[in-house]
Amino acid sequence: MKEIPELRVIEILKKNRIDFAATLPCDRIKALLPQIEKNFMTIPLTREENGVGICAGLYLGGERPVMVIQSTGLGNMINALESLNLTYGIPLPVLASWRGVHKEAIEAQWQFGKKLPALLDAAGIEFTLVEAKDEIDKIDLAIKDSFDNARPHVVLISPAVWEGSSCENPVPCEITPRLSQIELRSEIRKPEMTRFQAIETLASVVGDDIIVSNLGIPSKELHEIKDRELNFYMTGSMGLVSSIGLGLALTQERHVYVIDGDGSILMNPNTLASIGAYCPGNLTVLAIDNAACGSTGNQLTCTNSQIDLELLAKASGINDTQKAHTSEELKIALMRMTAFIHVIVKPVNSICREIPLSATEIKERFMKACCRPS
Ligand SMILES: Cc1ncc(C[n+]2csc(CCOP(=O)(O)OP(=O)(O)O)c2C)c(N)n1
């Protein structure tokens, strides 16, 4: 019997002990995606960059994730692959349906698709081309390379691979009829505490749980207040801290606290939709809102007068939300393990030392601590 290429890919993923797949569709892999869903815990994405964060969290928590996407999505992943995966040494095999080259009718695919190998090469990201069915086994080597060498590895899979396949296409599912209603009177008062005080409050209750902290000054403030192995300090990949927190929460029994910021949440609000889809009971996002990009000099964001992050979280499916203006209010919300705490603070940055750890040191001590029973 002729081998079905989609099923061969599934075999390779299983052989490599893949357990999670973060996916975003492409027409050319529409028969592969249901097979992925059938065989692995699948996280549907709304933006590929968000998947880089979620997969990093899954890996830090001890799992072996893969991403399955359209190659165009690599365009919005490059910064994250550089500043997160390559910087910290975090593996990520990416199976990308390579558009723009083989029998491509859509003009919008041509520019990026043709240049993609050169772009990946220039970015120092490992990649493998799979241009025909008999090259599918190259995927096995690419996945091994990614995990053995703790780096991302992109596999560009030509649509030629799936041509003539007898694999079934998915049955479409319909929208669920429902009534949506948000009832929330959300008052933002004059800020009373600083971000430093909010982080101090978190540090006073964290116990043996995990904190993932945002790039820039929040990580330095946390380090100053309470450096610990179970702190994962981000130094780049703006917008992905809550995505990493989500990935971790899906793998851990410990509680995962995320220190996020208004500027960062507004850069990747997709993360709220992903959190809303899973709402793991062991995840708390502290959306520390100083109405500014504090770390870059307090430039105003639109939470200043336009967007209320608590409403945004609710609208994204995170029902368990709370506002906190004072340390006491924050402590109560933390004790309740509220899923999303909108923490209103003044735009004040503390003077803190640089974190004296390399990215790989942060990762290694964190992963070691994560493996120890709480
Ligand atoms: C993609 C990208 N754009 C811009 C920056 C520069 N940058 C670093 S931190 C930051 C502000 C983060 O603001 P927020 O999330 O509100 O946190 P805060 O520093 O106020 O606590 C910016 C714009 C970056 N690192 N990455």
The ligand as a Gaussian input file, in Angstrom:
#p B3LYP/6-31G(d) Opt

LIG

1 1
 C        9.431000      43.965000      19.911000
 C        9.964000      44.960000      20.880000
 N        9.619000      46.261000      20.761000
 C       10.072000      47.162000      21.674000
 C       10.902000      46.777000      22.685000
 C       11.448000      47.774000      23.681000
 N       10.812000      47.612000      24.995000
 C       11.392000      46.929000      26.007000
 S       10.502000      46.927000      27.397000
 C        9.304000      47.871000      26.691000
 C        8.140000      48.374000      27.481000
 C        7.382000      47.329000      28.207000
 O        6.266000      47.984000      28.781000
 P        5.285000      47.265000      29.759000
 O        4.960000      45.922000      29.269000
 O        4.135000      48.162000      30.029000
 O        6.127000      47.037000      31.084000
 P        6.799000      48.098000      32.073000
 O        8.206000      48.283000      31.604000
 O        5.998000      49.357000      32.029000
 O        6.714000      47.432000      33.383000
 C        9.610000      48.174000      25.360000
 C        8.760000      48.983000      24.468000
 C       11.250000      45.405000      22.737000
 N       12.078000      44.917000      23.679000
 N       10.771000      44.543000      21.836000

